[in-house]
Amino acid sequence: MGTPAFAVPTLDALLGSQDVVAVYTRPDAGAGRGRRVMASAAKVRALEVGIPIEQPATLRDPAAIEVLRAFDADVIVVAAYGAILPREVIDMPRLGCVNVHASLLPRWRGAAPIQRAILAGDEFTGVSIMRMEEGLDTGPWCSQASTRIDGKSALGLTAELAALGAHVLETTLPLIAAGKCVWEPQDAGAATYAAKLTAADVALEPGLSAETAWRRVRASGPSAPCRAVVDGRRITVLTARPAPATILAASVSTDGELVLGLTDGALLIETLIPEGRSTMPGADWLRGARLAPDSHWSAS
């Protein structure tokens, strides 16, 4: 059971070592500016390899439950499916429901663990192989692997953790099947929650530190874009890096590179999307914008 690109490496790992009887993914949904209906990445991969696909609107529907039961699966592997499983589903397979979760549980339970780890300035993140319960990512885990966040973006870190999670699952699943996996209960007192990201969580504003602004850029994505207004013109910032420039907060450097002043430094905008246009380098946008030397920027 999986939906976005994060789920595909896990599916591929299972295809190479197990008998995958079905792929469950969320119903096709609109995406992009035109809201064109798109198949999920997991569905596309399942179509490529000819695996039966199920896309129930809910797994609480008795008819959907019976279809799932008929597959007679030994284990259900979940990787970013996008829906909470009811108790009837959790209890169905002989070996339970096993989740590939993109955090070092109990830190960052919930919908956006990768983005929240970046925003919080965590040094490490990783993946956990956990046994699912009815609670939100509350079940015990039996295997974890970590990686440094450094200056990685949510997009890059998602791809890295997807591959790492697939590898850890592949080595852990035989232990689960053999009853040799030790399940570690989570410390509920140490749990943090990764709420779904919003545009407000990653918006740029002059009152931020350079480090915080950089984290917001790196955590942003299509569903929660990082925006600012430069000289009255709205932009979406795709990539950026802290700059050594010494300019006042809310000021804009117009000397060859687009640099925005913050409380303790500045942020050099590498790539952006001007409103109503396509992606371009920040320096190219600056040349076309012809900003006055005293230009300022603000939150969108």
N, C-alpha and C positions, 0 to 999 in steps of 0.2 A: 504494500500500500504506500503510494507516494505520488507526488504531483509535480513539483518544479525540477529544475536541472539537478538540484542537490540529490534527488532520489536516483538518478540514472546510474552513477557508479555502483551503488548498492545493488540495483537490479542486475547490472552486468556481472558483478561478483557472484550473485546467486545463480545466474544463468550458466556460469562456468563450473559450478560445483553442486548444484541442487536441481531438483525437478520442480520448476516453477509452474504451478498449475493455473495461475491467474494473476493479472495485474489489476489492482483497484486504484483508481485515480479520480480526482474531482471532476464534475461535469465541465464540459468545454465552456469557456467564458470569454467575454470581450476583453481585448487588450489594446494598448496603444491609443493614439489620438482618435482614430476612427472607430474604436471599440470593436474591431473586427474579431469575430469569434475564432478562437485559437485552441488547438489541442494542447494538452500539457506535454511537457518534455518526457514524462514517464510514458504517456500514451503513445507518443511518436516512436519511442524506442520499442515499446511492446508491439506496435504494428510492424516495425522493421523485422522483428524476430518471430512474429506469428504467435504470440502468446494471447490467450483469451483476455479480453478487457471488460471490466465492469465499472460503471460510473453512476452508482446510485446517488440520488440527491441527499439521502440520509441512510445511515445504517440502523436506524431505529424502526424502519419499515419492515413488518413481518415478512413480506415477499422477498426483500433484499436479504434478510437473515437466512431464509431458506435456500436462496441461491448460494450464499457463502457456505452454508453448512454442507451443501452437496459436493463442494470441492474436496471435503474431507482432508483438509490440510493438517500436517503435523505441527506447523508453526506459521504464524503470521509475522512477517517482518515489516515494520513501519519506518519510513524515512520521509519526514515532511509531508505527510498525507494531507493535513489541513482540516481535519475533523476529529472530534473526540469520539473514541470508541465506547459504545455502551457495554455494560457488564456482560450481557449475553454473548457479545463478540469476544471480549477479553477471555472469557472462560471456555470458548469453543475449542481451540486447538490443543492438542495433547501437550505440547511444549510451551504453550502460552503465546502471548503477543510480545515481540521484542522490538524495541525502538532504538533507532540510530539517532541520538540527540546531539546537536551541535553546541555542547558546552560541557564544562567539567562540573556535573551535578554534585551538590545541590545549587551551585551558583547558576543563575540564569535559566530557571524553568520558564517555559512559555514560548511565545510566537516569534520573538526576534532576538535570540541569544547572541548571534554574531554581532549585530549592530549595537546591542546594549553593551557588550564587552568592549567594543571600540570606544563608544561614548564615555564609558566609565574610566577609560585609561588603563584597563587591565593589562598586565604584562604578558599573561598567558591565556589561552583558551584551548579548546580541544573537543573531543567527542566522548560520549558515554554510551555504552550498550546497556540498556535498562529494560527491566520487565515492566510492562504496562499495568497500571491500575486505573481505577475510575478517576482519580485526582489528576490534576494538571502536572504531568512529569514528576510525580511523587514516588514512583516505584523504585525498588532497589536496583543497583547497577552491579555488573559483574566484570566490566572491563572499561578502561579509559586510556586515552592517549592525548598528549598535549602538544601545542606548538606555540612559538612566540608570535605575538601580534605585530610588534615593531611598527612600521609605517604602512601596513597592508590595508587595502580597501575592503569593504564588505564584499564586493564582487570577487576579488582575488582570494580572500579568506574563505568564502563560501565554497569555491572550487577546491581549495586545498583541503578543507574539512570534509567535503564530500568524498574525496579520494581516500583520506585517512579513515573515515568512518567505514567505508566499504572494506578496507583492508582489515580493520579491527574486527568487524563483524565476521568476515570470512574465517579468521583464526579462532573466533570465539564460538561460533555456531556449533562446531563439532563437540566442544566441551559442554555446551548446553544440552545437546542431544544425548551425550553420554552421562549426564547428571553430575559432571565434574566441575561445574561452574559454581563459584562461591558468590552468593548474592549479598552485597553490602547495603544495609538500609541507609537511607539518606538522613542526614542531620537536619530536621525541619527548622531548627533554630538558626541554621546558617544559610537557609534558602533565600535567594533573591529572585525577583520575577521580571521577565523580559517582555514587557507589554509591547504590543504592535507599534511600530514606528509611525510617527506622523510628520508632516512637513514642518510643524512647529518645533519638533525635537531637533531638527537639523538646520533650521534657519540661521543665516548669518546676520550678525548685528555688531555695530562698532564697539559695544561695551564688553565683548568677549575677549578673553586672552587669545593669543595666537595658537596655543596648544589646543584649546577648546574648539576654536574655529576649525582647525585642521582635522580634529576628530570628527566634527560634524560633516565635513566634506566627505571624509572617508567612509562614514557610516551611511551616507545617503544613497538613494537609488531611485529607480523609476516610480515606485509607489510612494516614496517620501523624498522628493527632490530638495536639494539645497539651493536656496534662492537668496538674492539680494537685489537692491536697486542702486545702480551707479549713475549718477547725474540724471536721475529721473527715468532711467531705462532699466527694465527688469531683466535679469539674467538668471539662468540656472547654472550653478557651478558644478562641473563634473570632476575635475581633478585640480589639486592645488598643493602648495607646500609652504611652510613657514619661510619668510624672507628676512634677511638681515637689515632691510631698509629701516630707517628711523624717521617715520612720519607720524603725524598726530592721528589719534583715533578718529575715524570717519573721513579722513583725507584719502585722496587717490593720487598715487604716483603716475605720472604720464610720461615717464622717461623710458620708452621702449617696451616695458613690460607692464601688465595690469597688476598693480599692487594696492591692496586695501589696508589702510591703517587700523590697528586694533589697540587695546589698552596697553599692551606691553611689547608690541612688535608689529608685524605685518604679515599678510598672506598674499603670496604670488599666485594669481589665477592662471593655471596652465591651459585648461580647456573649459569651454562654456557653451551654452546654447542661448543666444539672444531670443527674446520673445518673438515667436512666429517664424523663426529661422532654423538653420541646421547647426550642428556642432562645428566649432571652429576654435583655433588657438586663441587664448586671451590676448596675445600680442597683436594678432590680426584684427580682432574686434576693436582694440584700442586705437589702431591706426585709422580705422574707418569711422570711429566715433568722434574723433577730433575734440577731445575734452579740453576744457579751459584749465589752466594751471591750478585754479582754486576749486576744482570740482570736489564734490563730496559723495559719499555713499551712505546708504541706510538699510535697515531691515525692509523686507518686501511687504 
